[in-house]
Amino acid sequence: MHQLPRTVAIAFYALFVALPLGVLLWETVDGPEGFGFSAWSSILADPVDRAQLGYSLALAVSSTAVAVLLGFGFAWLTFRTDLPCAGLLGPLGIAPLAVPPILVAMGFADLVDAAGFVPCALLLGISYSPFVAVLTARGLRSVDGRTYESAWLARGRFAAERMLARLVAAEVAAGALLAFIFTISEHGVPEFLTVKGKNWHTYAEGVFANWQRRATGVTHEDIAAPIVAAVPLVAVIVVALFVALRLRAHSNLRGDPRPLPLRRLGRWRFVAFAWPLLYLAAGLGVPVVVMGLWAAGSTDLTEPMSLEVVRQSFRAAFEEAGDNMAFTVAVAVTTAFGLVAVSAPLARIAARRTQLVDYLCVVPLAVPAILLAIGFVRCFNSVSAVRVYDVTGDFYDSPALVVVAYVARFLPFGVLTLSNVVRRVPTEVEEAAELCGRGPVARALRIHGPLMLPAMWSVGCLAFVLALRELDVAVVLPAGNPAVVRKLSNIVHFGGEDMGGALALLLLASAILVPVVSVLITGKKLRSLS
Amino acid sequence: MSSIQVRDLTAELPGGFRLGPLSLDVAVGARVAVLGPSGCGKTTLLRCLAGLETPRGGTIRIGDRAVFDGRERVRPSERKIGFVFQDAALWPHMTAVEHLRFVDPASSRDAAIEMLRRVGLEAHADRRPATLSGGEAQRLALVRALAGAPEVLLLDEPLSSLDVPLRDELALLIHRLCEERSMTLMVVTHDRQEALTMGDELVVMRAGRIVEAGLPARVLREPATAFGAKFVGGASALPVERGSNGSVSTPFGVFEAPSRHEGGLELVVLPGDIVVADDGGATGRVVRVVPAVDRAIATVEIDGRTVQVACAESTLPGDRLTLGLCGAPRLLPAEEIE
C-alpha cells in the first residue's frame, strides 16, 4: 500500500513521458519501407531545417542574454543594494512569470513594430527574465554574509564581489539555462510575430508547420525529419540541463545564512530605481496596460474608449469565454495537484536513492513542448489507443489528457524543487521516525509530508501559473483548444481585441490572485512548518 | 532489559570506509562508552546496532534475539532500541508533545507532558524545536528516544554541542533515567571527558577496530596501546631506540624492553608520570606554560615531541627543565599509521 504513490509516479513517467517520446523516436526509424535510418542519415541535410535551427539558436542565445541582463539586474539591485522600496520590489520579481509570453508579444506589438529579430529576442528575453531574477535572488539570499565579509576583510571589496559572483554563479546559470530552454522551444511568440510580418522562422515553427500539413499529404520523411532534426537541439538542451544540475549540486548554498551587507548606491540610488521599474513595466506593465486599453476599446476606431466599453468587454468575455476560463482554471488547478502528487515520490527516489531520476525527469523540458505534444497525439490517438477507449471511455478528447500533458511538461520543476528539499532534510530526521516503530503511511503523513509541504505548495503555485500560460501544448492537443491562452492567440487572426483584452486581464488576475490569496491564507502556517 | 553481543562485525560505507571486523559484549544494564577520533567508525557501529546500516558480515544479538546474522535483518523499529542522534534530529514541524505522541500514539497529552516533566521540559510542551536551546533540544531527543520504552539506548555524541554545566546536567539525567528503566546504554563520542562521564565501561576505537576495552580506570592507568594511552589518558609518547641486547634507549635512560612485543615501541608518559627533578634523565625546552590552581603546567619539548609536566608558576617559555620519570617506564607498542 505504501508503495502506491511511488508506483503511480513511475507508471506516470513511463506512460506519459517515456512512451510519447519513445514513440516519436521509433517513428524516425520506422518508415513505409520498414526499419531504416534514412531520416537520420539526412539529418540537417535540408537547408530549411538548418536555417530554422540556426534562427532558433541565435534567438535563444540573444533572448537569454536579455533575460540575464534584466533578471540579474533586478535581483542584484533589489537584494544587494539600498535601493528605495527594495523590500517591496524584490518579491515582485516573480510577478511577470504570470504573464503568458504571447500577451507580452501582443502588448508590445500593439505599440511598436515587433517583426524583426531583435524585437523578438527582446520580447522573449523579457518573458523569461523572471527565471533569472528569481533564481539569482535565491542565490543572493542563500549566501552567508559572513563569507562575503571575510573575503572583504582579507582581500578587499573587489575580491569579495568576485567570490560572491562565484557563489551565485550556479543559480544565475540555472536561471539563464531555463530561459534558454524555454526560448529555444517557444512556438507561440515567433508564430504570432509572423502574423505581424516576420519573414524568418524558428525550428519550433517548422515542426508545427509540418505537423499541421500532415493531413494534406506529407511524406513519412516530412514528419520524421523535424523529429530527427530536433536531436541536435535536444542534445544542446540536455547538455545545458546537465550542466545546470551539476552547478546546482555543487553550489554550497545551505543552512541559515546571515544576510549579505547591502551596497550603498549613494546618489545613484534613485537612478538605479529605473531598472526594476523597467523590468516590471516590460514584463507586467505593458501587457496589462495594452490589454486594459483593448478592453476599453482602443482598437475600435469608430467609438472612443470608455468605461462602458470596458464593462461590455468583460461581459462579452464572461459570456463568450466563461467556459474557457473555467476550463483553463480547472485544468491548471488539477495540474498543480497532479504535479505535486507525481513529483513528490520521484523526488524522494532522486534524493535518497539515485540522482539519475533527476536527469530522467528533466527530459520533458529538453524536448520542445510542441514535440512532446505531438508525441501525445501519436500515442493516444492511435488505432490501438482508440480500441482501449472503447472500454475506458475517451481519454484523448478529455481534459485529462491536457492535464497529464501539462504535468509531464512541468515535471522537471516539481521533481528538481522537491528533491532539493528532500536532500536538505537530514536523513537522521527520517531515521528517527523509522526507529520509533510507526508505519510508512504514518511517517509519510506526519513526517515526510509536512516537511515538504511548503515546497509542495510552491511547486503547485508554479504549476498553476505555468499551466495557465502554456500555449504550445494547448495548440497541438485538440482537448487543449478551449484554453484561454489559445483563444487569445486566435484574436490575432480573427479580431475581437476588446473582449480579448478583458479575457487576458481575467487570465492574469487568476494567475496572480489565486497564488497570492492562497499564500496570504496559508503562508504563515507553511513558513512555520519549514 | 537486553544485552548486546557483536561478533566479527564488518561494514563498508560509500567512500570506502571499512568497519571491523570487531566483536563486543555489553552486559544487561551496562553503560558503555565508545571513544575514538572522528571517522574511526563509532557512529557506523551504532547505526549497525540500530539497523540503520546493513553490515557486510558478522552477527549482532540484542537480548536473546539475533537482529543481524548475515541472512536475516530485523527492522530497526523492531529492535527495541532508543536512538539519540548527534544533532538531535528533531522533527521541525512538531511540538515537543507531538514528538512524544507520534512515537507512542496511544499516550495521552497528559502522559506526554508527564514524560517531558521528567526532563524538565514541561513548560516547553507546545514549542517547536527551532525555539528550543541546544540543551532543551537534546533533552527532547532523549525523551523521544525513551518514549518507545526501549531496552537499549544508543546515544551518538549526545553532549558534544553543549557547554560544560549543561553536559554534566544531561549526563546525570541520562544515568538516572537508565537506572530507573534498567536500560543498557551505549554512547559514542570523540570526547574523553564525555566518555568517562557517561560510561562505566570504555571501548576505544581506531580506524574501524577496537583497540582497548575495559573499565575506565584500567584503561586510564594501564593502557594496552600507545594510542589508547594518548587518546584516553591524554598521554604523550616519546621515541625509543631498541638496543641489540634487548634493551631500549629512552630520553630518560636505558630500560629493558618488554619481552612480549617484538615491534616498534614508544615511551608513553601519562600526566603525573614525570616530574621536574634536578637529577632527572631528560632535558627539554619549555614551549608553553598554562597556569593551574596551585601550580602551572608546562609543555616541554623533548626530541621533537612534547610532554606535559607540573612546574613552578615562575617557569617561563624558553626555560630548560630537567625531568625525571616516576615509577617504571610504560613501553607500549608504537602506533602503526595505516
HADDOCK unambig.tbl for C-alpha pairs under 7 A between the chains (distance, minus, plus):
assign (segid A and resid 428 and name CA) (segid B and resid 89 and name CA) 5.61 0.50 0.50
assign (segid A and resid 429 and name CA) (segid B and resid 89 and name CA) 4.66 0.50 0.50
assign (segid A and resid 429 and name CA) (segid B and resid 90 and name CA) 6.13 0.50 0.50
assign (segid A and resid 429 and name CA) (segid B and resid 91 and name CA) 6.25 0.50 0.50
assign (segid A and resid 434 and name CA) (segid B and resid 77 and name CA) 6.18 0.50 0.50
assign (segid A and resid 435 and name CA) (segid B and resid 76 and name CA) 5.39 0.50 0.50
assign (segid A and resid 435 and name CA) (segid B and resid 77 and name CA) 4.43 0.50 0.50
assign (segid A and resid 436 and name CA) (segid B and resid 77 and name CA) 5.72 0.50 0.50
assign (segid A and resid 436 and name CA) (segid B and resid 103 and name CA) 5.47 0.50 0.50
assign (segid A and resid 436 and name CA) (segid B and resid 148 and name CA) 6.31 0.50 0.50
assign (segid A and resid 437 and name CA) (segid B and resid 77 and name CA) 4.31 0.50 0.50
assign (segid A and resid 437 and name CA) (segid B and resid 78 and name CA) 6.89 0.50 0.50
assign (segid A and resid 438 and name CA) (segid B and resid 103 and name CA) 6.92 0.50 0.50
assign (segid A and resid 450 and name CA) (segid B and resid 93 and name CA) 6.94 0.50 0.50
assign (segid A and resid 451 and name CA) (segid B and resid 93 and name CA) 6.84 0.50 0.50
assign (segid A and resid 529 and name CA) (segid B and resid 93 and name CA) 4.84 0.50 0.50
